[in-house]
Amino acid sequence: MRVLILFCLILFSKVASAQLEAVYSSYPFNPLAINPAYAGSRDVTSMTFINRRRSVVFRNTYSSQYFTFDAPAGEKFAVGFQAFRDPYSVASVGFYGTGAYRHRISEDDIFSVGAQVGVTQVVPPNNIFGNNVYPFSAGLGVQYQTPRYYAGLSAQNLVGSTNYYNNLRPIFLTGGYIVDFSEQLKLKLATLVRGQSMESSFKTNADFNATVWINQIGLGLWYQSTLQTLGGRSGILGTAEAQLGDRFRVGASYDFNAPRDGNFGFTATESTIWQFFLRYEFDKGTGKVGQMRYF
């Protein structure tokens, strides 16, 4: 109980932080980006590479890359690592390490507590001489997961303010549920609520997602309104995923609500239209790598 009270006090305290919006926006394919308690949730060693682009036709366009790794470390612990490169963002490069404690309430029900620490390269405005700054960042999260549903609460950027940017830290509440129609047909419903203090008020936004899984093919629709990287507008993403054998999963998303003015160069309202991901998983002979996972 004392641990939960301390977590809530930290969660709602006020400090400024560096801007990591581009990292958070990768969460549809990278849940570790918003909640460190997610580490080890898939019960296998998992590596994911994500490429986000403004256009798939033009080479000189907005492009960013993300790499994540997480794995169980024994029965009760998990570790993770994230790295990203986003040359068009305020936070252009970042490296983060994650650790989580996982308590098994039953064979399939797990409560996790996670922490994340790392460093981000932040580009100051009018940076003529290349004097970048490297603020330290930290995050906390909790998650409860069963084979049918999950719920999580996390706070990112608990520290890491700079003299140039003063963005408030977001709080993320997530949840998902699997509707089981048959062995071949599943429906995954999920939501994310983001809250943060904005001047004298507390502002919240919500995302919603529905994905239909037919055997090992998933087709989904996401509504996103929580991310500043979308230029102040909502995103409507169509997603497709495919499980290729036991170890590989591939996927892509396309934002139908992105502006299409014919200008594919970087501007102040630049946004991603395309996202692609590749995930590779393996285990240590436990046999869990072949199990289908929906979150």
Residue pairs with C-beta under 8 A, 6 or more apart in sequence:
3 113
7 113
7 140
7 142
10 140
10 155
10 158
11 140
11 153
11 155
11 171
12 171
14 168
14 197
15 158
15 159
15 161
15 169
16 161
16 162
16 165
16 166
16 167
16 168
17 135
17 137
17 156
17 157
17 158
17 159
17 160
17 161
17 167
17 168
17 169
18 90
18 91
18 120
18 122
18 135
18 137
18 157
18 160
18 161
18 162
18 165
18 167
19 89
19 90
19 91
19 122
19 165
19 167
20 91
20 94
20 120
20 137
20 156
20 157
21 89
21 227
21 228
21 229
22 64
22 84
22 86
22 89
22 91
22 229
23 33
23 66
23 82
23 84
23 86
23 91
23 94
24 33
24 34
24 156
24 170
24 172
24 226
24 227
25 52
25 224
25 227
25 229
25 230
25 272
26 33
26 50
26 52
26 66
26 84
26 275
27 33
27 34
27 192
28 209
28 222
28 237
28 239
28 253
28 275
29 48
29 50
29 251
29 253
29 275
29 277
30 48
30 50
30 66
30 68
30 82
30 277
31 38
31 41
31 174
31 295
32 38
32 39
32 68
32 70
32 80
32 82
32 98
33 66
33 68
33 82
34 141
34 154
34 156
34 172
34 174
34 192
35 114
35 141
35 143
35 152
35 153
35 154
35 172
35 174
36 80
36 98
36 99
36 100
36 114
36 115
36 116
36 139
36 140
36 141
36 154
37 100
37 112
37 113
37 114
37 141
37 142
37 143
37 152
37 154
38 70
38 80
38 100
38 112
38 114
38 141
38 143
38 152
39 70
39 71
39 78
39 79
39 80
39 98
39 99
39 100
39 112
39 114
40 70
40 71
40 72
40 73
40 77
40 78
40 79
40 80
40 100
40 102
40 112
41 70
41 78
41 110
41 112
41 143
41 145
41 150
41 295
42 70
42 281
42 293
43 72
43 283
43 286
43 288
43 291
44 71
44 72
44 281
44 282
44 283
44 286
44 288
44 289
45 69
45 70
45 71
45 72
45 281
45 282
45 283
46 68
46 69
46 70
46 71
46 279
46 280
46 281
47 67
47 68
47 69
47 279
47 280
47 281
48 66
48 67
48 68
48 69
48 277
48 278
48 279
48 280
49 65
49 66
49 67
49 277
49 278
49 279
50 65
50 66
50 67
50 68
50 275
50 276
50 277
51 63
51 64
51 65
51 66
51 275
51 276
51 277
52 62
52 63
52 64
52 65
52 66
52 272
52 274
52 275
52 276
53 61
53 62
53 63
53 272
53 273
53 274
53 275
53 276
54 61
54 62
54 63
54 264
54 266
54 270
54 271
54 272
54 273
54 274
55 61
55 62
55 264
55 273
55 274
56 274
57 264
58 264
60 265
61 264
61 265
61 266
62 88
62 264
62 266
62 270
62 271
62 272
64 84
64 85
64 86
64 87
64 88
64 89
64 272
65 84
65 85
65 86
66 82
66 83
66 84
67 82
67 83
67 84
68 80
68 81
68 82
69 80
69 81
69 82
70 78
70 79
70 80
70 81
70 98
71 78
71 79
71 80
72 78
72 102
73 79
75 102
75 104
76 101
76 102
76 103
76 104
77 99
77 100
77 101
77 102
78 98
78 99
78 100
78 102
78 112
78 114
79 97
79 98
79 99
79 100
80 97
80 98
80 99
80 100
80 116
81 95
81 96
81 97
81 98
82 94
82 95
82 96
82 98
82 118
83 94
83 95
83 96
84 93
84 94
85 92
85 93
86 92
86 93
88 266
88 270
89 229
90 122
90 123
90 165
91 120
91 121
91 122
91 123
92 121
92 122
92 123
92 132
93 120
93 121
94 118
94 119
94 120
94 121
94 137
95 118
95 119
96 116
96 117
96 118
96 119
96 137
97 116
97 117
97 118
98 114
98 115
98 116
99 114
99 115
100 112
100 113
100 114
100 115
101 112
101 113
101 114
102 110
102 111
102 112
103 110
103 111
103 112
104 110
105 111
108 146
108 147
109 144
109 145
109 146
110 144
110 145
110 146
111 142
111 143
111 144
112 142
112 143
112 144
112 145
113 140
113 141
113 142
114 140
114 141
114 142
114 143
114 154
115 138
115 139
115 140
115 141
116 137
116 138
116 139
116 140
116 141
116 156
117 136
117 137
117 138
118 136
118 137
118 138
119 134
119 135
119 136
119 137
120 134
120 135
120 137
120 160
121 132
121 133
121 134
122 132
122 133
122 134
122 135
122 162
122 164
122 165
123 132
124 131
124 132
124 133
124 162
124 164
125 164
133 162
133 163
133 164
135 159
135 160
135 161
135 162
136 159
136 160
137 156
137 157
137 158
137 159
137 160
138 157
138 158
138 159
138 160
139 154
139 155
139 156
139 157
139 158
140 154
140 155
140 158
141 152
141 153
141 154
141 155
141 172
142 152
142 153
142 154
143 150
143 151
143 152
143 153
144 150
144 151
144 152
145 295
147 178
148 177
148 178
148 180
149 175
149 176
149 177
149 178
150 174
150 175
150 176
150 295
151 173
151 174
151 175
152 172
152 173
152 174
152 175
153 171
153 172
153 173
153 174
154 171
154 172
154 174
155 169
155 170
155 171
155 172
156 169
156 170
156 172
157 167
157 169
157 170
158 169
168 196
168 197
168 198
169 196
170 194
170 195
170 196
171 194
171 195
171 196
172 192
172 193
172 194
173 192
173 193
173 194
173 195
174 190
174 191
174 192
174 193
175 190
175 191
176 188
176 189
176 190
176 191
176 294
176 295
177 188
177 189
177 190
178 186
178 187
178 188
178 294
179 186
179 187
179 188
179 189
180 186
181 187
184 214
184 215
185 212
185 213
185 214
186 212
186 213
186 294
187 210
187 211
187 212
187 213
188 209
188 210
188 211
188 212
188 213
188 218
188 220
188 294
188 295
189 209
189 210
190 208
190 209
190 210
190 211
190 295
191 206
191 207
191 208
191 209
192 206
192 207
192 226
193 204
193 205
193 206
193 207
193 226
194 204
194 205
194 206
194 207
194 226
195 202
195 203
195 204
196 202
196 203
197 203
205 225
205 226
206 225
206 226
207 222
207 223
207 224
207 225
207 226
208 222
208 223
209 220
209 221
209 222
209 223
210 220
210 221
211 218
211 219
211 220
211 221
211 239
211 241
211 294
212 218
212 219
212 220
213 294
216 242
216 243
216 244
216 292
217 240
217 241
217 242
217 243
218 239
218 240
218 241
218 242
218 251
219 238
219 239
219 240
220 238
220 239
220 240
220 241
221 236
221 237
221 238
221 239
222 235
222 236
222 237
222 238
222 239
222 253
223 234
223 235
223 236
223 237
224 230
224 234
224 235
224 236
224 237
225 234
225 235
227 235
229 271
229 272
230 255
230 271
231 259
231 269
231 270
231 271
232 269
233 257
233 271
234 257
235 255
235 257
235 258
235 271
236 255
236 256
236 257
237 253
237 254
237 255
237 256
237 275
238 253
238 254
238 256
239 251
239 252
239 253
240 251
240 252
240 253
241 249
241 250
241 251
242 249
242 250
242 251
243 249
243 292
244 250
246 281
246 289
246 290
247 280
247 281
247 282
247 289
248 278
248 279
248 280
248 281
249 278
249 279
249 281
250 276
250 277
250 278
250 279
251 276
251 277
251 279
252 274
252 275
252 276
252 277
253 274
253 275
254 273
254 274
255 271
255 272
255 273
255 274
258 271
258 272
258 273
259 269
259 271
281 289
282 289
283 289
